[in-house]
Amino acid sequence: GSDQFGPGSSDDPTEYLDTAFSNLYTHTAFYAPEDIHVEGDPPSVQNMPKSQLFSEGNGGEFRKSFHGYPKGYAQLIYSPNAFHITPMQIDTHNRDHPRADFVAGPLPKASQAPPNASYSGILECPCTDRIKKDIHTVYSALTKGGCSVPVANASECYAAAFSIGTPSNATKQTVSEKSIPSGCSVIRSPEDAVSSIYFNTETHGTSCGGGSEYSGQASALKGVSMQLDLNSKQGAHGQAFITMTGPDGVWFGVGFNASAMEDLPYAIIVNGSGEVMERKLANHDAGNEISSSVSIVSNTVVKGVRTIVLKRDMKGMTADHYSFNPDTESSMPFISAIGSGPAFAYHKFKGAATLSFAALDGATCVCNSGVQGSINGIPFHKDCWDEPKGDLIRQKNPTCWVDTYVGGLHCCHHSWILLDQDQNPWEDQVDEYHMKFRFWFQEYDPVAPKHQDLARVHWQTEAMS
């Protein structure tokens, strides 16, 4: 159980999650050591789950939603020794109105709440005029097969090639040749390593790729950059060299194949003194440190900037370690962050970008990936599915596309103000909240068990959109 109390309150349970002040959404988890074992435990106990997750939906307490289990069932866990909570809390406290009844405070112009609603419209995370959208055509590299949507003309080709990281000294040519891919491509000369951008009008050109060496470089955040150099024929599982650059004295890190922490990426973290750890990040949470698969090739600091070169197999050591495969994934989204101090903790700055791989010994095609965008610098991505798994595509629901998106979690990140720029009436009135936790449990009886484990399964609203 969990209790939340408003500012200045005593331990009065009548103030439990009063939505005149706040709305709280939580993910709560209990953990037991994975290797815990007590000699003599029966199999039914030894096979008990080592962790359990409890999650509650927004406003469930205010609606007095029933929380319970069928008779004879419970969430079982073997000797937990740790507890972790990930709260999402939105301040809805109207400082100008007494607490006797609910009156919404100021609302941004984008609020969708009806007049005199019994809730605050900012609970729906409207996109305020503080939000900056960046909408543009995105181009991507392809190292196998051919483009689904080719680049239309030579001028677009040259601009697109530079947008994915082609060196600025690359030459530009319009040709009609069957020996190179049709449309837009980049080919590096093996003699002088100079790249050439080709727009090939021949419609029966060769396929993209064909090599074994790939390279890509990108930055998602000022002060942090990453370069990947891959060779699929080096070693039993291919070789990856990861070059990370960031500020000395504070931690910085990169999460692979992710646009946000909710993608649960594999990450490499470098602390303020240059020590390296690998982690499996969780949703808005630090996650867990995992076994080390990298070795340090070099680690230098010049004028306050640390450059560290790491080496590991292209194939991940475990399922939690990302596997590089530029033949099937010619580009890779990634997130990066910088901390406030030397030890890994909550980030000070964060960003997201996409790294495109270029074939060093083959042709890299440049393709039109369509219109994409970002919200306040964070790439916008939605998994809206069509029938029968969802209705949003058929309904052309605005939540699926960045240009029509008007509200939701993409406009509701940590410390973002959910009012318009001309609205900040209580800047000097900061509320302080305290969380109090109570746990009720029942010891499991292995001789005459009264409960069996209840597996929690949920299908997220509108198929992960």
N, C-alpha and C positions, 0 to 999 in steps of 0.2 A: 504494500500500500504506500501511497505518498500523499503528503499534505503540503499545501502551499498557502502562505499567509501574506496578506497585504502589508504595506508599510505602516509601521506604528502599531501593528496588531499584537495581541497576546496569543497564546496557544488556544485560540477559540475555534473549535471545529466548525462553527457556523460560517466562518470566513473561508471555508475550503473552496479554492478555485472560483472566487467571485469574478464573473466575467465583466463586471463594471471596471475592473482593474487590469485584467490580463487574460490571455488565452494561452494554454500550455499544451504542447503536443510532445509526447515522450516516447523514446525507445529505451527500454530498460533490459539489462542483461545480467545474468549471474554466470560465473565461471568457476570451474574446478580445474586443478592441474591435470593436464592430459595424461600424465603418467601415474596418477594416484592409484593406489591399489592396496587393499588391506588383505593380508593372508587369511584364507578361510572364508572369504565372502562367497556366497552362492552365485552361480552364473547370472541369475536374474538381477543381482545387484551390480556385478562387475560390468554388465552390458548396459547399465543405466546411462543416460545422456550426461556428458560432462559440461554442457552449457545449455541455457534456455533463454529465449527472447520473449519479452512481453512488450507489446506495442498498443497504444491507444489512439484513436482518431481524434482530430480536432473537435473540441466542444462536447465530447462524449460525456463528461461529468455534468456539464450544464444541462444537457438533454436527459440526464439520469439514465443513460444507456445501461442495459443490464450487462454485467460482467460475471460470468459464471461458467461452470463446466457440467457436463452430464454426470449423473450419479455413477460413481465407481471409477471416475477418471480424474486425473490431475496431471500437472506438469511436473515430472519427476526430474531430480538432478542429484548427482552423486557428490556429496560433501563439498558444497561450494565454499570458496574462500575469497571471492572477489565479487564486487557489484559495480556496475557501470551504468550511467544514465546519459542519454543524449537528448537534452531538452530543446524544443523550439518554442520560443516565447515571444508574443507580440504584445506590446504595451498599448492597451485600449483605454487607459484611465483618463476620464474627462475631469481634469483638475478644477474646472469651474462649476461642477455640479456635485451636490452631495450624494452619498452612496445609497440613499433610501430607495431609489429606483434607477433604472438604467436610462441614460441619455447619451447618445453617441457624441463624441467630441468632433472636432473639425475633420472633414473628409476631403481627399483630393478630388479634382474634377473627374478623374477616371473611375471613381468608385461606382460599383454596380448595385450597391445596396438600395432597396426601395425606400421611399419616404417613411419615416417613423419605424424603421426596422427595429427588431428587438436585439440586434447585434450591431457591432461596429463594422462598417464596410471595409476597414483596413485589414480585417481578418482574411479577406480574399486576396490580399496582396496586389492591389491595383498598380499598374505601371504609371507612376507619377511623372511630372515634367522634369524630375531630377534624372530620369532614365534616359540614357543615350543609346539609340539603336544605330548600328552600322550594317547596312544591307548592300551587298555587292555580288557580282558574279565571281565565283571561285573556280580556280583552275587547279588541276592535280596532275601528278606524275603517274605514269603507268609503265611498268617494266615487264608486262606479259600480255599477249593478246593484242587487242585494238580498242580504241576509244568508242564508248557507246554514243557519246555526243562529241563530234570532232570540233575543233576550232575552225571558225568560218573563213578567215582570210589571213593574209600574210601579216598585216599590221597587228591584228589581234594576236596572232601567233607569237610575235616577238615580245609584245607586252606580257602575254601569259607566261612565256618561258622565264622572263626575268622575275615574275611574281612568285615563282616556285623556287627561287634561289639560284638560278643559272648565273654564273659569273658575269660581271658587267663587261668584261673584255671579250665576250663571245661574239663570233662573227654571225652575220645574218644572210641567208640565201633563200631564194625562191627557185625551186627546181621541179623537174618532172622525171622521176627516176623510179624504177621498179626495185632497186637494190636497197632502199630505205623505206621506213613506214610511210603510209599515206598521211596527209595532213601535217600536223605540227610535231616536231621531234627535236631532241637535243642529242648530239653525238660528240663524244670527246675524242680528240685525236690521240692515238697511242704514242705518236712521236714527240709532240710538244705539250700534251695535256691541255691544249686549248679547246674549248667547246665551240661547237657551231650549231646555230639554230636553223633548222630547215623547215620551210613550208613547201610540202610536196604536193603538187596538183595531180600526180598520178594516183588513180583510184585503186590500183592493184599492187600496192607496195608490200613490203615484208611486214612481219609481226614485230611488235615492240619487244624489247629486252634481248635475251640471248646470251647474256653474260653471267658472271658469278660475283662481281665486285660492285658494291653500291656505297653511296655516300650521301649524307644529308645534314644540313645545319639549319637551325632556327632558334628564335628567342621568343618566349611567351611573356617575358617580364623584363623591364629595364634592369640591367645588372646581372641577369642570369641567362646563359646561353648553353646550347647543347649541340654537339656534333656526333653523328653516328657513322662509323665506317665498318662495313660488313663484307665478309668474304665467305661465301657458302662452301667453298672447296678447301678451306683451311681447317685442318683438324677433323675429327670424327663427326662433330655436330656444327661445323662452321664457327667462325670467330667474329666476335663483335668487339670493337673498340669504342668506348663511350668517353667523350671529352666533355666535361662540365666546367663551366666558368661562373664564379660568383664572388661575392664580397668576403674577404677574410674577417674572422672574428665573430661572425654570426653564422647560424646554420642556413643552408639553402638546399633545395631538393627538386627532383623531377619525378612526376608520376607518368607512367607509360601507357599509351593506348587509352587515354581518358580525356574527357572534356570537363569533368568535375569530379570531386571526391566520391560522389554517389555512384560513380562507375567502378569503385573499389579497385583501384589500380595497384600494380606492382610499382614500387617507388625506390629510388636511391636517394639517401639523405647524407649530406656532408656537414658535420658539425663545425663549430667555430675554430677548432684546432686542426681540422683536416681529417678527422676519423670518419670512416664510411660505414653506414649500415643500410641494409635492405629491409623494406617493410611491405606488408600487405595492408593498404589503407582501408579504412571503413568509411561509411557514410557520415561525413562531417565529424570524423573521429580519427585519432592517430593509428588505429588498428593495431597490428602485432608485428614485432620484429621477426623476420624469418631467417633461415640459414643463409650464410654468405656464399655467393657464387662468383663474386668479382675478385680480381687481384689488382693491386695498384701498380700501374706502369710508371707513373710520375706524379708528383704532387708539389707544385711550386707556387710561391706567392711573389708577385711583382707589383709594387705600388698599390698595395691594399687589395689586389685582385688575385684570388686563388684559382688556379687551373689544375684540374685533376684528371688524369687519363686512366681509365679502368679497362680491364679486359675480362671477357667471359664468353662462354659458348653462346651461339645464336639460339640454340634450343634451351629453354628454361630448365633449371635444375629440378623444379617441382611444378605442380599446376599453379602455384602462387607466384612463380617467376615467369615474367613475360617472355614469350618466344618470338624472335625476329624472323619474319618470312617475307622479304620484299617481293618475291614472286607473286604472292597472293595479296599482300598489303603494301602497295607502292607508296602510300602515305600513312602517317601515324599521328593522331591527335595526342597531345600531351599537356600536362599541367605543370606549373612550377611555382615555387614559393620561396620567400625569404623570411627568416625569423627576426625577432627583436634581440635575441641574445645567442650565446654560443650553443646552448643545449636545445635539443629538439623539443618544440612546444608549439603553441598556437602561432600561426603565421602572422607577420606584419603586413606583407604584400603578397598577392597571388596573381596568376595570369594563366591563360590557356592559348595554345596555338596548334598548328599542324606542321609537321616536318615531312617534306617530300624526298623520297629516295631517288637519286640519279644513278643510272647504270654507268660505271666507269669503263666497262669493256663491251658495251652494247648500246642500243638505241633506247632513249627514254622518251616515250610519247607524252605530249602535253594535251590534256583533255579538258573539255568544259564540264564542270561538275554541277552547274546550275547556280541558282541564286541562294546564297546563304547569308548569315548575319550573326551578330553578337549583340548582347545587351550589357552595357557598361563594361565592355571588353571581354565578357565571358561568352564563348561560342554557344549559339542557340542550337539545341538538338532535341527533337521530339520523335518518339516511336509510335506515332499514330498508326494503327492497323485498320485495314478495311474489313468488311464483313467476311466471315461471321464473328470475328473476334472483337470488333468494335464498330461504332457508328460514326466516329468523328470525321473520317475521310468522306464518307457519303454525304454527311451533313455540311461539309466544308466548314467545320468548326474553326473559329479563328485561333484557337489555342495551338493548332498544328503548325503554323507558319509564323516566322518572326515578323513579317510585315503587318500581320493582322493581330498579333498577340497583344492582349490588353491587360492581362493580369494573371498572377499565379506565382509559383516558387521561383521562376526565372527573374522576377522583379522583387524578390524578397530574401536577400542574402544578409549575412551577419552584419549588424550595425547600420543597415540601410534605413534611411528615414522614409516612412510611408506616407508622408504629406508632401504637397507641392512646395516649390521653393519659397513662395511667399507665406507659407504656413509653418510657424514654429513658435507657438504661443507660450510654451512653458520651458524654454531653453534652460532656465535656472532651477527648474523643479524636477529633480531626478528622484524617481522612486527606487527604493531598495527592496528586493524580494529575498525571502529566505525559504529554503526547501527543507522539509522535514520528512523523514522516511520511517515507516513502521513495516516490519515484516512478520507475517503470520505464516507458520509452517507446521507441518505434521511429520513426525518421524516415520520413515517407511518401515514396515514390518515384513522382513523377508520370509518369515515362517508362515504368516497368515496375512498376506497383502490385501489391503482394502481398496487399492487403486491400481490401475494400469496407466501407462503413459499416454497422454493425449497429444498427438502430433498437430501442430498449428500450421495450417496451409491457407494462404490467401492469394486471390487473383487481384492484382492491383487495378484500381479504377481505370476503365477504358484501356485495358491491355498495355500497361506500362507507359502511357502517354504523359 
